[in-house]
Amino acid sequence: MKDIMKKTLTELPAGGHAWVETIDGGPNIIGRLASMGLAPGAKVTIVQNFPKSPLIINVRYTFIALSRYEAGRIYVERKKSE
């Protein structure tokens, strides 16, 4: 049995990676994020996560800047050993 930790993107350190589990929001935010490649199952790598600054992530070979509000609504899974 794998030990999985569920977090939001804002909780991951720079260099961390995880897989999108769910996005908490209405159809507008979900559709906007999905159009950028952020959908359940997508692998995300945190490039930059400074406090009080937008997050920069890499998903599907694309760099994306997300507000902390948006990133806080994206729930991800990662293995405990990572």
Backbone bond lengths (Angstrom), bond angles and torsions (degrees), N, CA, C in turn:
res aa  C-N    CA-C-N  psi(-1)  N-CA   C-N-CA  omega(-1)  CA-C   N-CA-C  phi
1 M - - - 1.459 - - 1.524 109.76 -
2 K 1.312 117.35 129.66 1.457 121.99 -179.46 1.518 109.47 -82.64
3 D 1.327 115.80 140.55 1.452 121.25 176.78 1.525 107.32 -93.89
4 I 1.320 117.28 110.77 1.462 123.50 -174.43 1.529 109.75 -108.57
5 M 1.314 115.98 136.94 1.458 121.23 175.42 1.524 108.50 -110.18
6 K 1.333 116.99 130.62 1.461 121.64 178.75 1.521 108.63 -104.05
7 K 1.323 115.29 129.72 1.458 122.09 -178.60 1.515 109.21 -144.65
8 T 1.335 115.17 172.39 1.458 119.42 169.26 1.529 107.55 -94.88
9 L 1.313 116.84 164.63 1.465 120.15 179.59 1.524 112.04 -59.05
10 T 1.330 117.91 -33.05 1.469 120.35 -177.89 1.522 112.22 -65.69
11 E 1.317 118.13 -19.26 1.463 121.86 -177.82 1.522 113.84 -88.65
12 L 1.323 117.83 -6.46 1.458 121.00 -178.24 1.528 111.21 -89.91
13 P 1.322 117.71 143.49 1.467 120.45 177.63 1.524 111.34 -80.71
14 A 1.319 116.02 162.93 1.466 120.56 174.23 1.523 108.67 -58.40
15 G 1.307 116.26 136.51 1.463 121.73 -177.29 1.513 113.19 90.38
16 G 1.325 117.01 -13.67 1.462 120.74 178.85 1.518 110.79 -75.10
17 H 1.310 115.20 151.99 1.461 118.46 175.54 1.521 109.91 -137.32
18 A 1.321 114.14 153.94 1.459 121.55 -176.89 1.525 108.06 -159.38
19 W 1.316 115.24 177.61 1.461 121.51 179.77 1.519 108.80 -118.23
20 V 1.328 115.94 135.23 1.463 121.17 -179.03 1.524 109.08 -64.05
21 E 1.334 114.97 129.07 1.459 120.91 176.47 1.525 110.23 -100.55
22 T 1.322 116.53 -57.17 1.466 121.08 179.64 1.524 109.99 -145.97
23 I 1.325 114.80 162.27 1.458 121.60 173.72 1.515 106.69 -124.28
24 D 1.333 115.44 124.04 1.461 121.45 -178.43 1.524 108.23 -91.14
25 G 1.311 116.25 111.04 1.457 119.29 179.66 1.514 111.23 168.21
26 G 1.301 114.00 175.33 1.455 120.38 178.78 1.511 111.48 -79.79
27 P 1.325 116.26 179.63 1.460 120.07 -176.57 1.525 113.66 -61.91
28 N 1.333 118.11 -28.90 1.463 119.69 -179.24 1.524 111.71 -67.34
29 I 1.326 117.12 -50.22 1.472 119.41 -178.44 1.532 110.57 -69.29
30 I 1.313 116.97 -38.91 1.469 119.55 178.95 1.528 110.28 -63.40
31 G 1.317 116.76 -43.91 1.466 120.69 178.93 1.511 112.63 -64.61
32 R 1.333 116.89 -41.13 1.468 120.77 179.59 1.521 110.82 -64.31
33 L 1.333 116.89 -45.35 1.465 120.06 179.75 1.531 111.29 -67.83
34 A 1.325 116.86 -38.30 1.473 120.05 178.47 1.524 110.85 -64.05
35 S 1.335 117.12 -35.42 1.466 119.57 179.25 1.522 111.88 -66.78
36 M 1.342 117.40 -18.85 1.462 122.18 176.72 1.529 111.99 -95.11
37 G 1.335 116.86 2.53 1.457 120.36 178.63 1.510 114.70 99.79
38 L 1.331 117.86 -0.99 1.462 121.28 179.49 1.520 109.61 -89.88
39 A 1.300 115.80 95.28 1.458 122.48 179.39 1.522 107.28 -138.04
40 P 1.324 118.21 158.94 1.457 119.56 178.58 1.529 111.94 -50.72
41 G 1.333 114.46 132.45 1.458 121.16 -179.92 1.514 113.95 97.66
42 A 1.327 118.06 -14.01 1.467 121.05 -179.32 1.525 110.26 -73.70
43 K 1.330 116.41 136.99 1.462 121.35 176.28 1.524 108.72 -83.27
44 V 1.341 115.94 132.11 1.458 122.66 -177.86 1.521 108.77 -122.85
45 T 1.327 116.47 134.58 1.463 122.13 173.36 1.521 108.20 -116.71
46 I 1.340 116.38 130.89 1.455 120.93 178.58 1.525 108.13 -82.12
47 V 1.324 116.83 120.83 1.456 121.88 179.46 1.529 109.86 -91.62
48 Q 1.337 116.34 -43.32 1.462 121.23 -179.54 1.516 109.48 -144.79
49 N 1.333 116.59 133.59 1.458 121.14 178.26 1.529 108.91 -144.47
50 F 1.328 115.73 74.78 1.457 120.83 176.01 1.523 108.64 -87.74
51 P 1.345 117.62 144.72 1.470 119.40 177.48 1.533 111.29 -58.49
52 K 1.296 115.77 140.80 1.474 123.59 176.55 1.527 113.64 61.35
53 S 1.312 117.24 22.57 1.466 122.07 177.11 1.519 109.03 -128.52
54 P 1.323 117.56 158.35 1.465 119.24 175.09 1.535 110.71 -60.56
55 L 1.316 116.19 150.66 1.462 120.97 173.85 1.515 108.68 -85.49
56 I 1.305 116.01 144.19 1.455 120.63 171.29 1.518 105.74 -113.68
57 I 1.331 114.85 125.33 1.456 120.62 -177.83 1.518 110.04 -124.68
58 N 1.295 115.54 163.08 1.458 122.28 173.02 1.514 106.50 -120.12
59 V 1.315 116.16 122.36 1.460 121.45 177.75 1.523 107.43 -139.37
60 R 1.308 115.67 127.17 1.467 122.16 178.89 1.531 112.28 50.78
61 Y 1.339 115.73 48.79 1.467 123.78 176.54 1.528 113.62 65.48
62 T 1.328 117.23 23.71 1.459 121.67 179.70 1.518 109.49 -130.72
63 F 1.333 117.18 135.30 1.456 121.82 174.63 1.522 108.50 -89.51
64 I 1.336 115.80 132.40 1.463 121.91 -177.29 1.521 108.69 -133.17
65 A 1.325 117.21 134.85 1.462 122.38 172.67 1.525 107.82 -97.92
66 L 1.331 115.86 127.19 1.463 121.80 179.75 1.519 109.86 -120.87
67 S 1.315 116.46 141.74 1.465 119.05 172.76 1.526 108.09 -66.28
68 R 1.308 116.01 158.74 1.467 119.97 178.74 1.536 110.15 -63.29
69 Y 1.338 116.23 -32.38 1.464 120.38 177.20 1.528 110.62 -62.08
70 E 1.332 116.61 -49.20 1.470 120.53 179.50 1.521 111.11 -62.84
71 A 1.330 116.12 -46.31 1.468 120.64 -178.14 1.527 111.45 -63.58
72 G 1.322 117.19 -31.58 1.462 121.43 179.34 1.519 113.11 -72.57
73 R 1.307 117.72 -10.98 1.469 121.57 179.00 1.526 112.11 -100.38
74 I 1.341 116.80 0.23 1.464 121.50 179.65 1.520 108.10 -103.95
75 Y 1.326 115.82 113.48 1.464 121.26 -179.99 1.517 109.54 -95.58
76 V 1.327 114.79 134.57 1.462 120.84 -174.95 1.522 109.95 -127.62
77 E 1.322 115.35 162.20 1.463 122.73 174.85 1.512 108.18 -117.65
78 R 1.314 115.76 142.53 1.454 119.96 170.95 1.507 108.98 -147.28
79 K 1.312 116.15 151.67 1.447 120.31 179.59 1.515 109.37 -68.93
80 K 1.331 116.69 144.51 1.459 121.54 -176.28 1.527 111.16 -60.97
81 S 1.316 118.33 -32.48 1.461 121.64 -177.67 1.516 112.81 -71.87
82 E 1.345 118.35 -11.68 1.474 121.70 -177.63 1.511 110.57 -89.86
